[in-house]
Amino acid sequence: MRLRNIPRARDTIEASPFVVQKPEENKGNWKAVFENEHPVYLEIGTGKGRFILELAQLHPEINYIGIEKYSSVLLRGVDRQNELQLPNLRFIRGEAELITEYFAEGEVSRIYLNFSDPWPKKRNAKRRLPSKEFLRRYDVILGNSGTIEFKTDNRELFDFAVEEVPFSPFVIDAITYDLHADPVMNEGNVMTEYEERFSAKGNKINKYILKRNPDFPAAES
């Protein structure tokens, strides 16, 4: 996918008080950034920000952080946040691979993965956000009761994600292959732009929720 370059994107993002410019400097100190003790929820690959903006408005008792690597994509979410000025929302323009440099051990309470890049070639499997490699990164920054929520309409990617779970420190707590037809898992569901677009075409939305596997062997120190 070729991204359209928007000349003002980088300047707007660098000037916004709601974009953390050097996230690694706040590692272990994110509650001070928000000036409260509320839990921190993280969306990796936040895109244009619709999902996390809506969540932040619905749940002022939660601190939200959205990570997106592309300035031209993140711009719309930053523009909207500059208007709303929600105190419980920040953005990071950064790489998903660096999350353990941005967040300390156990600092995050929930991770959202929404319609992630499928990286369809096998040689790129490690770059997929629900891969076992990324699940190990999430294990570092999630608290003991932390959870991961993953949604996609891409069945091949979802099947891959499910197959990766047994090789990780997590287990599937809930799963559906047709979210919008599942009255339990769809309750309170906040849709992303992609979710609305693809479901309107008749695509079924897959979702799982992961929790920690208490029987997974602890890493050697």
C-alpha positions as CSV (number, residue, x, y, z in Angstrom):
1,M,0.0,0.0,0.0
2,R,1.4,3.4,-1.0
3,L,0.8,6.1,1.5
4,R,0.0,9.6,0.4
5,N,2.6,12.1,1.7
6,I,1.0,15.0,3.6
7,P,3.5,17.8,3.9
8,R,2.1,19.2,7.2
9,A,1.9,15.8,8.9
10,R,5.3,15.7,10.6
11,D,5.2,19.4,11.7
12,T,1.7,18.9,13.2
13,I,2.7,15.8,15.0
14,E,5.8,17.3,16.4
15,A,3.9,20.4,17.6
16,S,1.1,18.5,19.3
17,P,1.1,18.3,23.1
18,F,-0.7,15.0,22.8
19,V,2.1,13.3,20.9
20,V,4.9,12.0,23.1
21,Q,8.0,12.8,21.1
22,K,10.5,10.7,23.1
23,P,8.5,7.9,24.6
24,E,11.6,6.0,25.8
25,E,12.1,8.8,28.3
26,N,8.8,8.0,29.9
27,K,9.4,4.3,30.3
28,G,8.1,3.3,33.8
29,N,6.6,6.7,34.3
30,W,3.5,6.9,32.1
31,K,1.1,7.5,35.0
32,A,3.0,10.7,35.7
33,V,2.5,11.7,32.1
34,F,-1.3,11.4,32.7
35,E,-1.0,12.7,36.2
36,N,-3.2,10.0,37.7
37,E,-3.1,6.3,38.7
38,H,-5.5,5.0,36.1
39,P,-4.6,1.9,34.1
40,V,-2.8,2.3,30.8
41,Y,-4.4,0.7,27.6
42,L,-2.3,0.6,24.5
43,E,-3.4,0.3,20.8
44,I,-0.6,-0.8,18.5
45,G,-1.2,0.3,14.9
46,T,-3.7,3.0,15.8
47,G,-4.1,4.2,12.2
48,K,-6.2,7.4,11.9
49,G,-7.3,7.0,15.6
50,R,-11.0,6.5,15.4
51,F,-11.1,3.5,17.7
52,I,-8.9,4.9,20.4
53,L,-10.5,8.4,20.3
54,E,-13.9,6.8,20.9
55,L,-12.7,4.6,23.7
56,A,-11.0,7.6,25.4
57,Q,-14.3,9.5,25.3
58,L,-16.3,6.6,26.6
59,H,-13.9,5.7,29.4
60,P,-12.3,8.7,31.1
61,E,-11.1,6.4,33.9
62,I,-8.6,4.7,31.5
63,N,-5.4,6.2,30.1
64,Y,-5.0,5.4,26.4
65,I,-1.9,5.4,24.2
66,G,-2.0,4.9,20.4
67,I,1.1,3.9,18.5
68,E,1.4,4.5,14.8
69,K,4.5,4.5,12.6
70,Y,3.3,6.6,9.7
71,S,2.9,10.3,10.2
72,S,0.5,10.8,7.3
73,V,-1.8,8.1,8.8
74,L,-1.6,9.4,12.4
75,L,-2.3,13.0,11.3
76,R,-6.0,12.6,11.3
77,G,-6.1,11.2,14.9
78,V,-3.8,14.0,16.1
79,D,-5.9,16.7,14.4
80,R,-9.0,15.3,16.1
81,Q,-7.3,15.0,19.5
82,N,-6.0,18.6,19.2
83,E,-9.7,19.6,18.9
84,L,-11.0,17.4,21.7
85,Q,-8.0,17.7,24.0
86,L,-9.0,14.5,25.9
87,P,-6.8,14.4,29.0
88,N,-6.6,10.6,28.9
89,L,-5.2,10.1,25.4
90,R,-1.7,10.3,24.0
91,F,-0.1,9.2,20.8
92,I,3.3,7.9,19.9
93,R,4.7,8.0,16.4
94,G,6.9,5.0,16.6
95,E,7.7,1.4,15.8
96,A,5.8,-1.5,17.4
97,E,9.1,-3.4,17.7
98,L,10.3,-0.8,20.2
99,I,7.5,-1.2,22.8
100,T,9.7,-2.7,25.4
101,E,11.8,0.5,25.1
102,Y,8.8,2.6,25.6
103,F,7.1,0.8,28.5
104,A,8.4,-0.8,31.6
105,E,7.7,-4.3,32.8
106,G,4.0,-4.7,33.7
107,E,3.2,-1.0,32.9
108,V,0.4,-1.7,30.5
109,S,-3.0,-3.3,31.4
110,R,-4.4,-4.0,28.0
111,I,-3.2,-4.2,24.4
112,Y,-5.4,-3.7,21.3
113,L,-4.5,-5.0,17.9
114,N,-7.0,-3.9,15.2
115,F,-6.8,-5.0,11.5
116,S,-3.0,-5.3,11.6
117,D,-0.9,-5.6,8.5
118,P,-1.0,-9.3,7.5
119,W,2.5,-9.3,6.1
120,P,1.4,-12.2,3.8
121,K,4.9,-13.5,2.8
122,K,6.1,-16.3,5.1
123,R,9.5,-14.7,5.5
124,N,7.8,-11.7,7.2
125,A,5.8,-13.8,9.7
126,K,7.8,-12.4,12.6
127,R,6.6,-8.9,11.7
128,R,3.0,-9.8,12.2
129,L,1.7,-8.1,15.4
130,P,0.0,-11.3,16.7
131,S,3.1,-13.5,16.1
132,K,4.7,-15.3,18.9
133,E,7.7,-12.9,18.7
134,F,5.4,-10.0,19.4
135,L,3.5,-11.9,22.0
136,R,6.7,-12.2,24.0
137,R,7.2,-8.5,23.8
138,Y,3.7,-8.0,25.1
139,D,4.4,-10.4,27.9
140,V,7.1,-8.0,29.1
141,I,5.0,-4.8,29.3
142,L,1.6,-6.3,30.4
143,G,0.7,-6.6,34.0
144,N,-0.2,-10.0,35.5
145,S,-3.9,-9.6,34.8
146,G,-3.2,-7.9,31.4
147,T,-5.1,-8.9,28.3
148,I,-4.7,-8.7,24.5
149,E,-7.6,-8.1,22.1
150,F,-7.1,-8.8,18.4
151,K,-9.6,-8.1,15.6
152,T,-9.3,-8.7,11.9
153,D,-11.4,-9.7,8.9
154,N,-8.4,-11.5,7.4
155,R,-9.1,-15.2,8.2
156,E,-5.6,-16.4,7.2
157,L,-4.0,-13.9,9.5
158,F,-6.4,-14.8,12.3
159,D,-5.8,-18.5,11.9
160,F,-2.0,-17.8,12.0
161,A,-2.6,-15.7,15.2
162,V,-4.5,-18.6,16.9
163,E,-1.8,-21.1,16.0
164,E,0.9,-18.8,17.5
165,V,-0.8,-18.6,21.0
166,P,0.4,-22.1,22.3
167,F,4.0,-20.9,21.8
168,S,3.5,-17.8,23.9
169,P,2.9,-17.0,27.6
170,F,-0.9,-16.5,26.8
171,V,-4.0,-18.6,26.4
172,I,-7.2,-17.8,24.5
173,D,-9.9,-16.5,27.0
174,A,-12.5,-15.9,24.4
175,I,-12.8,-16.2,20.6
176,T,-15.3,-15.7,17.8
177,Y,-15.1,-16.0,14.0
178,D,-18.2,-13.7,13.5
179,L,-18.0,-10.9,16.1
180,H,-21.0,-9.0,15.0
181,A,-23.2,-12.1,15.3
182,D,-21.8,-12.9,18.7
183,P,-24.0,-11.2,21.4
184,V,-21.5,-11.7,24.2
185,M,-18.3,-10.6,22.5
186,N,-19.9,-7.9,20.5
187,E,-21.4,-6.2,23.5
188,G,-19.8,-2.7,23.8
189,N,-17.8,-3.3,20.7
190,V,-16.2,-0.1,19.3
191,M,-15.6,-0.4,15.5
192,T,-12.6,0.8,13.7
193,E,-12.8,2.4,10.2
194,Y,-11.7,-0.8,8.6
195,E,-14.1,-2.8,10.6
196,E,-17.0,-0.7,9.5
197,R,-15.9,-0.8,5.9
198,F,-15.2,-4.5,5.7
199,S,-18.3,-5.6,7.7
200,A,-20.5,-3.5,5.4
201,K,-19.1,-5.6,2.5
202,G,-20.2,-8.7,4.4
203,N,-16.8,-9.7,5.7
204,K,-17.0,-11.6,9.0
205,I,-14.9,-10.1,11.8
206,N,-12.7,-12.4,13.8
207,K,-11.7,-11.6,17.4
208,Y,-9.8,-13.2,20.3
209,I,-9.0,-12.1,23.8
210,L,-5.8,-13.5,25.4
211,K,-5.0,-13.7,29.0
212,R,-1.8,-15.0,30.8
213,N,-1.2,-18.8,30.8
214,P,-0.4,-19.6,34.4
215,D,1.3,-22.9,33.3
216,F,3.7,-21.3,30.9
217,P,7.3,-21.8,32.1
218,A,8.9,-18.7,33.5
219,A,11.8,-17.3,31.6
220,E,15.2,-18.1,33.1
221,S,16.9,-15.1,34.8
